Amino acid sequence: MTRKIRATAAIALIGATALVAAGCSAGSDAAGGDSGDGKVSMTFWNNSTTGPGKAFWQDTVKAFEAKNPNVTITIQAIQNEDLDGKLQTALNSNSAPDVFSQRGGGKMAAMVNAGQLLDISDSIGSGAKSGISDGSFKAFELNGKTWAMPTNVDPEGIWYSQDLFEEAGIEGTPTTMDELNADIQKLKDKGIQPVAVGAKDAWPAAHWYYNFALRACSSNVLNKTAQDLKFDNKCWKQAGEDTKAFFDTKPFNDGFLTTSAQQGAGSSAGLVANHKAAMELMGAWDPGVISSLTPDGKPLQDLGFFPFPEVSGGKGAPGSMMGAVGGLSCSAKAPKKACTDFLNFVTTKSVQENYYKAFNSIPANKDAQSVVTEPYLTTVLKAYNDAPFVSNYLDTLYGQNVGNALNTSVVNLLAGKGSVSDIVSTVNQAAAKG
């Protein structure tokens, strides 16, 4: 979540898996027929490379194949940070997997405009239509058609260790940046690393800028920029200045520039999982990642959540959130019936409940959400449902070229190699290149 296991948890952790051999290439049954003997083979790209998430997709595919004996699905897991690049290469070389993760926004629009996605509008089952909200489906609508099936909800905020907060004498959770900065100082005074960030992977550091932009810019500006890709409103510079002011307080873990987001105990998620840092800004896939990195491989018992704090003077509506809907798309040449049958199967209540158990994250099916009982996830759901505006992650909303430029320029700012003005100029240059 995506990534942004993005990852992706999420992402997200709903992902998809890889083309294993030329003989399994996508599109062997583009019209929804068969290979000549009634058998259909599909490939599925998945960013769940370890633990319960990997097992979930293996079990889900096996269950689908048992119900559909003429369909065989080949899974290959790809590390989240590698997924977007490999997927784009496969799409452009006409060797895309049949099923793969979809983040929406400008990235999806580029795929639609290139004719790389299957329109699933007329193949959405009654169960998916009744179980998934219209708002979730809207994340994957373009030109009056639906291009992906929602699978999970990934609102973003700050995940924290209640035990470390208590150790630092912090009562409650911060609601403003001034309060967050005060809490960070309390943690420092106790010798606790306040905030973990996987800046090696770029996007986790850039998420701080995303959220400051959400506070500085109105929803109209964010949406208008998605259409014209012109970062000329003064709020974009304000977001950069707010980001730099926060970075200058030195809130991050030791060695943050070489810290990965989700790989191993030394990653930003791993630091929280092992009580080496108190907080991490991340999407709702994070509890599942954290639980996979605790010493016993179980959910972190003292994990808590609070929304990104409010920032004074901005144009964003208070309570607005960054977030995304994770989903699965079929490539344009995928066998339509088999592929959309799989998408519908993934969104059934029982499969979605198993998804939650595997990833410790929020399923898209509203009926399956009844099994979400952890206080931190119910807190996320309430904040998400109460939010006046939810924006997709900016590197997704504005497409891959602009997104990569944005992520890189924010890390350069963090590393002292760039300025606030460089962020705006860099993304404008990337947008001009198309």
Protein Blocks (a to p, Z undefined) as FASTA:
>chain_A
ZZjlopaebdcfbccdddfbfklgghilmnopaehnopacdddddfbfghjllmmmmmmm
mmmmmmmmmbccddddddfklmmmmmmmmmmnopacfbdcdebjjllmmmmmnopaccfk
lmccfklmmmpcfklmmmmggehiafbdcfbdcdddddddfklmmmnopghjdfbfklmm
mmmmmmmmnopafbdcdfknommmmmmmmmmmmmmpcfklmmmmmmnopafbfklmmmmm
mmmmmmmnopacehklmpcfkgojklmklmmmnopafbdcddfklmmmmmmmgmnopacf
kbccddddddehiabdghiacdddddddddfkbcfklmmmmmmmmmpmklmmmmmmmnop
acfblklmmmpmbfklmmmmmmmmmpmbdcddfklmnojklmmmmmmmmmmmmnopacfk
lmmmmmmmmmmnZZ
